[in-house]
Amino acid sequence: MPYGEGCPPKEIRATRQLFTMVRMIAELECVGGSWSIENPGPSYLWRTNETQQLIATPMKSVVSFHQGACIMCGRPDGDPARLIRGRAKTHTF
């Protein structure tokens, strides 16, 4: 059953991606590999049972920071007068 409020294709795809990510993390940990998850702070990903279980394991940490975002407003020449800067709260685990 996908997370979300129904079964739209977007929610089904996101749920599959979550389960694939968790499986890949388990495989990496089995061979002593390192991994990280980076996603916007308000994302639903951080509230899923799977991600909460990963966060709860020993020797893991969550880092929250504001990430600078630049949007070029569709200008291929990169005109700085059209540059918009924003700050997106991001979590890295």
Phi, psi and omega in degrees: 000127181287152171292159179115197185252021181170212182231037176298150181308323180298319180289322178297315179297317180296320178295318177298319179296320177299311181295323177295317179299314181297319178296317180294322177297317179299318179295319178297317180295327179297331181254014178076019180281161177256161182202164173209157175238128177235126182202154178305142183307315182279004183300145177297337180310319184290344181261357181287152178302319183297314180291321178299322177294321177296317181295326184284348182287150181298155175067025177242154177215154178246131178244125177250137180205163174265126184255130177291134178238135179239131179237128187273006176055031177077008181269110180294337182278354178067032180305116182298337178293339181256007183279129177250131178248139178222172178231122181249123176291128186231145173248139171237133182235000000 
